[in-house]
Amino acid sequence: MATTIWVWVAAFFTLAILSFLYKDNPFYRIAESVYVGSSAAYMLLFLWSFDVKPKMIDAWVKGSTTDRLILIIPITLSIFMLMRFIPKLRWISRWAIAFTVGMGAGLGVAGLLQGFVVPQIKGTIVPLWIANNFKQTINNWIIVLGTLTTISYFFFSRKHTGVFGKFSRTGVMFIMIAFGATFGFTIMARVSLLIGRLYFLLHDWLGLI
């Protein structure tokens, strides 16, 4: 068995978390609280080490006059954000929150377009016939058919009856296949984490394998 104290600590918290599979118990609640607390502390140190200190404090000390003028905006918004802890000045924090939410929404829309919409459109524009490559031709037809039928399912300006109804119901099949693949990928990711924890217990802690 392992002789390192931190291996025993990790094994205890692993077993404490897994004990929830039986029922809720004090060991699980202790492990949960420690996990949440350590995650919050880590995030606080991460923000200080990689955001606040280098991008605000060091940049203000070592930066030029122009850099300091630019830093006035984020420093002011940061101070406004801290006003939330003062009841009478809590309304000021709404300005900083509104700016953060608006900036996040703008970046999110741009990231969504560049990361999902544009690649999906680009991936759909494929040739429907490739000489001497029957498999790729069939694959391209499936991509185009799946995209068109899926989009037609969300076209609510027309009743889904007749030929159009059958076309849109084909899109439901593609949607279910996509959901199933996504769910299967999620399950496999969780199983991979479980295998890693079991290997840690049996190899690093107990030394059985």
N, C-alpha and C positions, 0 to 999 in steps of 0.2 A: 504494500500500500504506500501511498505518497506520504512523504515526511514534511513537505513544505506546507506551512500554515495557510498560505493563500489558496492552495489547491483544496484544502479542507473547507475553507470559507466558501469558495465557489461551489463545491459539492453540496454544502448545506443549503445555499440559496437555490441551487438547481432542484434539489429534492423538495424544498419548501414550495417552490412554484409548481412543480409537478403534483404536489399533494392536493392541489385544487381539483384534480381529476376525480378524487374521492369525494371530497366535500370541502366547503369553506372552513378554515381553521385558523388559529392564531399564527401558526408558522407561515402560512401563505400571506396573511395580512402584514406580518413583519417584513417578509421579503418584498412585498409589493410597495410598502412605504419606503424601504431602503432604496429600491429601484427608482421610484419617482423622485426621491430626494437627491440621490446621486446624479440622476439625469438632469435635474434642475441646476445643481451645482456645477456640473460639467458644462452645461449650456451657458451659464453665467461666466465661467472662466474662459470659455471659447469666445464669447462676444467681447470680453475685455481684452483678450490677448490678440485677437485677429481683426477686431473692428474698432473698438473705442480707443485703445492705446495707440496703435500704429496709424490709423486713419484720421484720428481727431487730435489727440494730445501731441504725439510726435510730429504730425504734420503741422500743427500750430507752432511748435517750438522751432522746428527746422525749416519751415516753409517761408516763402517770400511774402511780401505784403499782399500780392494778388491772391496767393493761396489762402491767406488768412481771411481776406474778404469773402472768398467763396465759402470758407468753412463757417462763416457766421450763420448761414442759413441752416445747415444741419444741426449746429450747436443750439440755435434758438428753438428749433423744432424739438430737439431732445429735452430741453428745459421745459418746454410747453407740455411734453408728454408726462414729465414728472409732476406737473401741477395736478394730476389726477388724484394724488394722495393728499391734497389740501382741499377740504370740502368747499370753501368759499371760492377757490380758484379752479375748481374742477372743470368749469366750462371752457377754459383756455385749452385744455388738452384735446378738445374736440377738433381744433384746427389741425393739430399735428396728426391726429388719427385720420381725419378726412384726407389730408395730404398723403399719408401712407397708404390708405385704402385705394385712393385714386391712382397713385403710382403703381401699386401692386396690380390693380385691374388692367392698367395700360400694358404693363410688362407681361401680364398673363395672357392678354389677347394676342399680343405680338408673338409670344412664345407658342401659343396654341396654333396660330396660323403657320408659323415656320416649322414647328415640330410635328404637327399632325395633318392639318388641312392640305398644305402645299405638297408634302410628300405623298399623301393619299391620292391627290389629283395626278401627280407625276407618275405614281405607280400604276394608275389606271390607264394612262395613255400608252398603250402597248399595241404592237401589231397583231392583228387577228390571224395572220398566216405567216408561218416561218418555214421556209423550204427545208426539207430533210430533217425536221425536228417536230415530230408529231406531238410528243409529250408537252413541249413548251407551248405549242399552239393551243392544245386543250387547256393548259394552265391559264393562258391569257384569256381564253373565252370564259373560263370560270371566274376570273377576276372581274372582267367587264360585266358579266351577267350578274354576279353577286352584288356589285356596286349599284347597278341600275335598279335591280329588284329591291334592294334595301332602301334606296332613296324613294322609290315609288311607294313603299309601305308608309312612309311618313308624309306622303302627299295627300292631304285631307281635303283639298278643294274639289275632289271628285269622289263619288261613291265607289267603293271597292267591290264592284260587281262585274260579271262578264269576264272578258279576256283580261281587263286591267286588274280585276280582283284576283284571278289566278296568278297573274304576274307579281302582284304585291304579296300574296301568300307565299310565293317562292322566296321572297325576301325574308319572310319570317324564318324560314328554314336556315338561311345563311346567318341570320341574327342569332338563332339558337346554337348553331355550330360555333359561332364566335364566342358566345357566352360560355359554352361548355369548355372550349379551349382555354379561355381566361380562368375559369374556375379550376380546371385541372392544373394549370400552371401555378395558381395560388396554393393548391393542395400540395403539389410537389415541392414548392418552396418551403412550406411549413414542415413537411416530412424531412426535408434536407436539414432544417434546423434541429428537429428532433433527433435525427441520426447523429448530428454533431454533438449534441448534449449527451446522448447515450454513449458515444465513443469516449467522450471526456470522462464520464463516470467509470466506465469499464477499463479504460486504458490509463488515463492520467491519475485517477484517484485510486481505484482498486487494483490496477495492474493485472487484470485477468486476461487481457488480450494485448 
